[in-house]
Amino acid sequence: MKANKIIIASVCLILTLAIGINLTGCVAKIHAADLTEGITPAKPDVPETAIDEGAPKAADFAVRLFKQSCENGKNTLISPLSVLAALSLTVNGAKGETKTQMEQVLGMSADELNRFFYAYMKALPNTNKYKLSLANSIWFTSDERFTVERNFLQTNADYYGASAYKAPFDKSTLNDINNWVKQKTDGMIPNILDQIPADAVMYLVNALAFEAEWAEIYKKDQVHEDTFTREDGAKQNVDFMYSMEGFYLDGGNASGFIKYYSGGKYAFAALLPEEGLTVNDFVASLNGEALLKMLAAPEVVPVYAKPPKFETEYDAEMSDVLKRMGMPGAFDPAFADFSGLGTSKAGNIFISRVIHKTFISVAEKGTKAGAATVIEMKDESSPFFEDQKCVLLDRPFVYMLIDTETNLPFFIGTMTDVKG
């Protein structure tokens, strides 16, 4: 096991539930009816080993999701841990073939996912040098057409600490959800939801926030302007941060390094494809097992590293990605079975949108990252040493924020355009 430091902020809103809190210096009042008082979270008997059992499968999901999300020539940044958490909340309400498809795509059964996240969240650290936090909520419409399943709320309260809110699904609920996300991501994702459609019945929300200082902060004389070359040959003058690191990654068709955050539990990892190989072709060659093996056994050797300073945002609607991965049934109004979540007099419940937003800033002192995933559910009412290595990230590369104890990447992205 190793130690790393990462910055993450990740929010996942699933189905059509609504949450709210405001982060403008003070916490805003939530207008929805809090049902948490009627649901007392249990303390499941889950051993710490559930993390080690689930991490390889979570890493495999991360790579598969990343491969499906990448687009040629564009910066990509996803938080697979955020998306996985949001879908894990949701699968607890799925039944039949819908549940089978989701479990196959997620790589674990609903029970395995519950145990993994319970153990993972219980073990999360929080210090003045680094922080990783996860928060979960469930919001459902107060419209009398919808009836929520109490067992569904209880399971997500037990394993995810999810609060439950009954809301009018009007503008006040929209503000509540966005303010809650903003607060839980430390302001990095100020808005996640653009509207609440009339046929929305529930949102499940997972928020992930991470911030950490480098173990060794870059000094002023370690930052210099140089040239970053995009895949189309265009040149960009950007600030690079120079340092000597001690852990080299050899991916066969890519080389990279690991740079730790304070405390060593989280780290930044970068992989530079070999000359002539595009980032997308390199990503296509990745698999979860090989990635974990590489991250777990870096070569201990001096590495002259030169990452650029960068800040980037990303957003995508991921329904088509998840359909291609093998769970189309969850999006099909005629096929989906989320009867374990609740029922609607207006028609069958299905996933209508999966909205994912991320943010990352990599600079001299450390890294900040945030992500939000909204899974909206509707009913059918509408449709230099001798052996020194050298890794200069002056052309498109892949990067990750990893938990060094599990080597699980909870953020993974491509940098093809530093100023894009």
Residue pairs with C-beta under 8 A, 6 or more apart in sequence:
1 404
1 405
1 406
2 264
2 267
2 296
2 404
2 405
2 407
3 260
3 263
3 264
3 265
3 266
3 267
3 404
3 405
4 258
4 260
4 261
4 264
4 265
4 266
4 267
4 402
4 403
4 404
4 405
5 129
5 130
5 212
5 213
5 214
5 215
5 260
5 261
5 262
5 263
5 264
5 265
5 266
5 267
5 366
5 404
6 130
6 132
6 210
6 212
6 261
6 266
6 267
6 268
6 367
6 369
6 401
6 402
6 403
6 410
6 411
7 210
7 211
7 212
7 261
7 266
7 360
7 361
7 366
7 367
7 368
7 369
7 401
7 411
8 79
8 81
8 82
8 132
8 208
8 209
8 210
8 369
8 370
8 371
8 401
8 410
8 411
9 79
9 185
9 186
9 188
9 189
9 207
9 208
9 209
9 210
9 211
9 359
9 368
9 369
9 370
9 371
10 79
10 81
10 82
10 85
10 134
10 185
10 206
10 207
10 208
10 209
10 210
10 358
10 369
10 370
10 371
10 372
10 373
10 410
10 411
11 82
11 181
11 184
11 185
11 189
11 192
11 205
11 206
11 207
11 208
11 357
11 370
11 371
11 372
11 373
11 374
12 82
12 83
12 85
12 86
12 87
12 89
12 204
12 205
12 206
12 207
12 208
12 371
12 372
12 373
12 374
12 375
13 19
13 86
13 177
13 181
13 192
13 193
13 203
13 204
13 205
13 206
13 355
13 372
13 373
13 374
13 375
13 376
14 86
14 87
14 89
14 90
14 203
14 204
14 205
14 206
14 351
14 354
14 373
14 374
14 375
14 376
14 377
15 90
15 93
15 138
15 140
15 201
15 202
15 203
15 204
15 338
15 341
15 349
15 351
15 375
15 376
15 377
16 139
16 140
16 141
16 169
16 196
16 200
16 201
16 202
16 203
16 352
16 376
16 377
16 378
17 137
17 138
17 139
17 140
17 165
17 167
17 202
17 203
17 204
17 205
18 32
18 139
18 140
18 165
18 167
18 169
18 173
18 174
18 176
18 177
18 196
18 203
19 30
19 32
19 137
19 139
19 163
19 165
19 176
19 177
19 180
19 181
19 203
19 205
20 28
20 30
20 31
20 32
20 165
20 172
20 173
20 175
20 176
20 177
20 178
20 179
20 180
21 27
21 28
21 30
21 176
21 179
21 180
21 182
21 183
21 184
22 28
22 175
22 179
22 182
22 183
23 179
23 182
23 183
23 186
23 187
27 183
28 175
28 176
28 179
30 165
30 176
30 180
31 167
31 168
31 172
31 173
31 176
32 139
32 142
32 165
32 166
32 167
32 168
32 173
32 176
33 142
33 165
33 166
33 167
34 163
34 164
34 165
35 153
35 164
35 165
35 166
36 157
36 163
36 164
39 150
39 153
39 154
39 157
39 164
40 157
41 157
41 158
41 161
42 154
42 157
42 158
43 158
44 114
44 115
44 118
44 158
44 159
46 115
46 118
46 119
46 122
47 119
48 119
48 123
49 119
50 112
50 115
50 116
50 118
50 119
50 120
51 116
51 119
51 120
51 123
51 405
51 406
52 406
53 112
53 115
53 116
54 108
54 112
54 113
54 115
54 116
54 119
54 120
55 116
55 292
55 406
55 407
55 408
56 288
56 289
56 292
57 107
57 108
57 112
58 80
58 81
58 84
58 107
58 108
58 116
58 408
59 288
59 289
59 291
59 292
59 406
59 407
59 408
59 409
60 107
60 287
60 288
60 289
61 80
61 84
61 105
61 106
61 107
61 288
62 80
62 81
62 84
62 288
62 408
62 409
62 410
62 412
63 286
63 287
63 288
63 291
63 412
64 288
64 325
65 78
65 80
65 83
65 321
65 325
66 76
66 78
66 80
66 283
66 286
66 412
67 283
67 284
67 286
68 321
68 324
68 325
69 76
69 78
69 316
69 318
69 321
70 76
70 279
70 280
70 283
70 414
71 280
72 278
72 280
73 230
73 231
73 232
73 416
73 417
74 414
74 416
74 417
74 420
75 312
75 314
75 413
75 414
75 415
75 416
75 417
75 420
76 314
76 413
76 414
77 312
77 313
77 314
77 358
77 359
77 360
77 411
77 412
77 413
77 414
78 314
78 316
78 356
78 358
78 371
78 411
78 412
78 413
79 208
79 356
79 358
79 369
79 371
79 373
79 410
79 411
80 409
80 410
80 412
81 208
81 408
81 410
81 411
82 206
82 208
82 356
82 371
82 372
82 373
82 410
83 318
83 354
83 356
83 373
84 106
84 113
85 117
85 134
85 136
85 160
85 206
85 208
86 204
86 205
86 206
86 373
86 374
86 375
87 102
87 106
87 322
87 375
88 106
88 110
88 113
88 114
88 117
88 160
89 136
89 138
89 156
89 160
89 162
89 204
89 206
90 102
90 204
90 330
90 338
90 341
90 351
90 375
90 377
91 99
91 102
91 103
91 106
91 110
91 113
92 110
92 114
92 152
92 155
92 156
92 340
92 341
93 149
93 152
93 338
93 339
93 340
93 341
93 342
94 102
94 110
94 330
94 337
94 338
94 340
94 341
95 337
95 338
95 339
95 340
96 337
97 329
97 335
97 337
98 327
98 329
98 330
98 335
98 336
98 337
98 338
99 110
99 337
101 326
101 327
101 328
101 329
101 330
102 327
102 330
103 109
103 110
104 326
104 327
105 322
105 325
105 326
105 327
106 113
108 116
114 155
114 158
114 159
114 160
115 159
117 134
117 159
117 160
118 158
118 159
118 160
120 134
121 134
121 160
121 161
124 132
124 133
124 134
125 131
125 132
125 263
125 265
126 132
126 133
127 263
129 212
129 213
129 261
129 262
129 263
130 210
130 211
130 212
130 213
130 261
130 262
130 263
130 265
130 266
131 209
131 210
131 211
131 212
132 208
132 209
132 210
132 266
133 184
133 207
133 208
133 209
133 210
134 206
134 207
134 208
135 161
135 184
135 205
135 206
135 207
136 156
136 160
136 161
136 162
136 163
136 204
136 205
136 206
136 207
137 162
137 163
137 164
137 165
137 180
137 204
137 205
138 153
138 156
138 162
138 163
138 164
138 165
138 202
138 203
138 204
138 205
139 164
139 165
139 166
139 167
139 173
139 176
139 177
139 202
139 203
139 204
139 205
140 146
140 148
140 164
140 165
140 166
140 167
140 201
140 202
140 203
140 342
141 166
141 167
141 168
141 169
141 200
141 201
141 202
142 166
142 167
142 168
142 169
143 169
143 201
145 201
145 344
145 345
145 346
145 379
146 201
146 202
146 342
146 343
146 344
146 345
146 379
147 342
147 343
147 344
148 164
148 202
148 341
148 342
149 339
149 340
149 341
149 342
149 343
151 340
152 340
152 341
152 342
153 162
153 164
156 162
156 204
157 163
157 164
160 206
162 204
165 176
167 173
167 176
169 196
169 200
170 196
173 196
174 193
174 195
174 196
177 192
177 193
177 203
177 205
178 190
178 191
178 192
178 193
180 205
180 207
181 189
181 191
181 192
181 193
181 205
181 207
181 372
182 189
182 190
182 191
184 207
184 209
185 207
185 208
185 209
185 359
185 370
185 371
185 372
186 209
186 211
186 368
186 370
188 209
188 359
188 368
188 369
188 370
189 357
189 358
189 359
189 370
189 371
189 372
192 355
192 357
192 372
192 374
193 203
193 355
193 374
197 352
197 376
197 378
197 382
198 381
198 382
199 346
199 378
199 379
199 380
199 381
199 382
200 352
200 376
200 377
200 378
201 342
201 344
201 349
201 377
201 378
201 379
202 341
202 342
202 349
202 377
203 374
203 375
203 376
203 377
204 375
205 374
206 373
207 372
208 370
208 371
208 410
209 370
210 266
210 367
210 368
210 369
210 401
210 410
210 411
211 366
211 367
211 368
211 369
212 261
212 262
212 263
212 266
212 366
212 367
213 261
213 262
213 365
213 366
214 259
214 260
214 261
214 262
214 364
214 365
214 366
214 367
215 259
215 260
215 261
215 262
215 263
215 264
216 243
217 364
217 365
217 366
218 241
218 242
218 243
218 364
218 365
219 364
222 241
222 242
222 243
222 364
223 239
223 240
223 241
223 242
223 309
223 364
224 239
224 240
224 242
225 237
225 238
225 239
225 240
226 237
226 238
226 240
226 306
226 394
227 235
227 236
227 237
227 238
227 394
228 235
228 236
228 237
228 238
228 308
228 394
228 395
228 418
229 235
229 236
229 394
229 395
230 236
230 395
230 396
230 416
230 417
231 278
231 279
231 395
231 396
231 416
236 417
236 418
236 419
238 308
238 309
238 310
238 418
238 419
239 308
239 309
240 306
240 307
240 308
240 309
240 393
240 394
241 306
241 307
241 308
241 309
241 363
241 364
242 304
242 305
242 306
243 259
243 305
244 302
244 303
244 304
244 305
244 384
245 257
245 258
245 259
245 302
245 303
245 305
246 300
246 301
246 302
246 303
247 257
247 258
247 298
247 299
247 300
247 303
248 255
248 256
248 257
248 298
248 299
248 300
248 301
248 303
248 389
248 391
249 255
249 256
249 257
249 258
249 269
249 271
249 294
249 295
249 298
249 299
250 294
250 299
251 271
251 294
253 273
253 274
253 277
253 282
253 285
254 271
254 272
254 273
254 274
254 277
254 282
254 398
255 271
255 272
255 274
255 389
255 391
256 269
256 270
256 271
256 272
256 391
256 397
257 269
257 270
257 298
257 303
257 305
257 389
257 391
258 267
258 268
258 269
258 295
258 298
258 402
259 267
259 268
259 269
259 270
259 305
259 307
260 266
260 267
260 268
260 404
261 267
261 268
261 366
261 367
262 366
264 404
265 403
265 404
265 405
266 401
266 402
266 403
266 404
267 401
267 402
267 404
268 307
268 362
268 367
268 399
268 400
268 401
268 402
269 295
269 399
269 400
269 401
269 402
269 409
270 305
270 307
270 391
270 393
270 397
270 398
270 399
270 400
271 282
271 397
271 398
271 399
272 391
272 392
272 393
272 395
272 397
273 279
273 281
273 282
273 396
273 397
273 398
278 396
279 396
279 397
279 398
279 414
279 416
280 414
282 398
283 398
283 414
291 409
292 407
292 408
295 402
295 407
295 409
296 407
299 389
301 387
301 388
301 389
302 384
302 385
302 387
302 388
302 389
303 388
303 389
303 390
303 391
304 384
304 388
304 389
304 390
304 391
304 392
305 391
305 392
305 393
306 391
306 392
306 393
306 394
307 362
307 393
307 399
308 362
308 393
308 394
308 415
308 418
309 362
309 363
309 364
310 360
310 361
310 362
310 415
310 418
311 359
311 360
311 361
311 362
311 363
312 359
312 360
312 413
312 415
312 420
313 357
313 358
313 359
314 356
314 357
314 358
314 359
314 413
315 355
315 356
315 357
315 358
316 355
316 356
317 353
317 354
317 355
317 356
318 354
318 355
318 356
318 373
319 331
319 351
319 352
319 353
319 354
321 354
322 330
322 331
322 354
323 331
328 335
329 335
329 336
329 337
330 336
330 338
330 350
330 351
331 350
331 351
331 352
332 350
333 347
333 348
333 350
333 378
333 380
333 383
334 348
335 350
336 348
336 349
336 350
336 351
338 349
338 350
338 377
339 349
341 349
341 377
342 349
343 349
344 379
344 380
344 381
346 379
346 380
346 381
347 379
347 380
347 381
348 379
348 380
349 377
349 378
349 379
350 377
350 378
350 379
350 380
351 375
351 376
351 377
352 376
352 377
352 378
353 374
353 375
353 376
354 373
354 374
354 375
354 376
355 372
355 373
355 374
355 375
355 376
356 371
356 372
356 373
356 374
357 371
357 372
357 373
358 369
358 370
358 371
358 372
358 411
358 413
359 368
359 369
359 370
359 371
360 367
360 368
360 369
360 370
360 401
360 411
360 413
361 367
361 368
361 369
367 401
369 401
369 411
371 411
384 390
393 415
396 414
396 415
396 416
397 414
397 415
398 412
398 413
398 414
398 415
399 412
399 413
399 414
399 415
400 409
400 411
400 412
400 413
401 409
401 410
401 411
401 412
402 408
402 409
402 410
403 410
